[in-house]
Amino acid sequence: MLNRLCFAVLLAVPFFAACSSQQLYGSGQEWQRTECYKINDLQERNRCLKSANTSYEEYQRQADAAKNPK
């Protein structure tokens, strides 16, 4: 019984880590958006907001591509 419990916990750990990484990314995006709205220049603000609105999945793709250039 204890072995099954340990196995279940070990399987669940990556899911919690992924969730928390995504939540941290979302919090960072919210902070970045707040900072973007402080920019007076409209074009610069829009560039900032575009960057702040990058999805977590797109961020992951970009990070993976940077780690493994072809």
C-alpha positions as CSV (number, residue, x, y, z in Angstrom):
1,M,0.0,0.0,0.0
2,L,2.8,2.4,0.9
3,N,4.6,1.7,-2.4
4,R,1.4,2.6,-4.3
5,L,1.1,5.9,-2.4
6,C,4.7,6.8,-3.0
7,F,4.3,5.9,-6.7
8,A,1.2,8.1,-7.0
9,V,2.9,11.0,-5.3
10,L,5.9,10.7,-7.7
11,L,3.6,10.7,-10.7
12,A,1.7,13.8,-9.5
13,V,4.8,16.0,-8.8
14,P,5.5,17.0,-12.4
15,F,1.8,18.1,-12.8
16,F,2.1,20.4,-9.8
17,A,5.4,21.8,-11.0
18,A,4.0,22.5,-14.5
19,C,0.9,24.1,-12.9
20,S,3.0,26.4,-10.7
21,S,5.3,27.3,-13.5
22,Q,2.3,28.4,-15.6
23,Q,0.9,30.3,-12.7
24,L,4.2,32.1,-12.1
25,Y,4.3,33.0,-15.8
26,G,0.7,34.3,-15.6
27,S,1.6,36.5,-12.6
28,G,4.6,37.8,-14.4
29,Q,2.4,38.7,-17.4
30,E,0.0,40.6,-15.2
31,W,2.9,42.6,-13.7
32,Q,4.3,43.3,-17.2
33,R,0.8,44.5,-18.4
34,T,0.7,46.9,-15.5
35,E,4.1,48.3,-16.4
36,C,3.1,48.5,-20.1
37,Y,0.1,50.8,-19.2
38,K,2.6,53.2,-17.7
39,I,4.2,53.8,-21.1
40,N,3.0,57.1,-22.7
41,D,4.1,56.3,-26.3
42,L,1.2,54.4,-27.9
43,Q,3.4,52.3,-30.3
44,E,5.8,51.3,-27.5
45,R,2.9,50.5,-25.2
46,N,1.3,48.3,-27.9
47,R,4.7,46.4,-28.4
48,C,4.9,45.9,-24.7
49,L,1.4,44.6,-24.4
50,K,1.9,42.2,-27.4
51,S,4.9,40.8,-25.6
52,A,2.9,40.6,-22.3
53,N,0.1,38.7,-24.1
54,T,2.3,35.8,-25.3
55,S,0.6,32.6,-24.3
56,Y,2.5,30.2,-22.0
57,E,2.5,27.6,-24.7
58,E,4.1,30.0,-27.2
59,Y,6.6,31.1,-24.5
60,Q,7.5,27.4,-24.0
61,R,8.0,26.9,-27.8
62,Q,10.3,30.0,-27.9
63,A,12.2,28.8,-24.9
64,D,12.7,25.3,-26.3
65,A,13.8,26.8,-29.7
66,A,16.4,29.0,-27.9
67,K,17.7,26.0,-26.0
68,N,17.9,23.8,-29.1
69,P,18.8,26.0,-32.1
70,K,18.7,24.2,-35.5
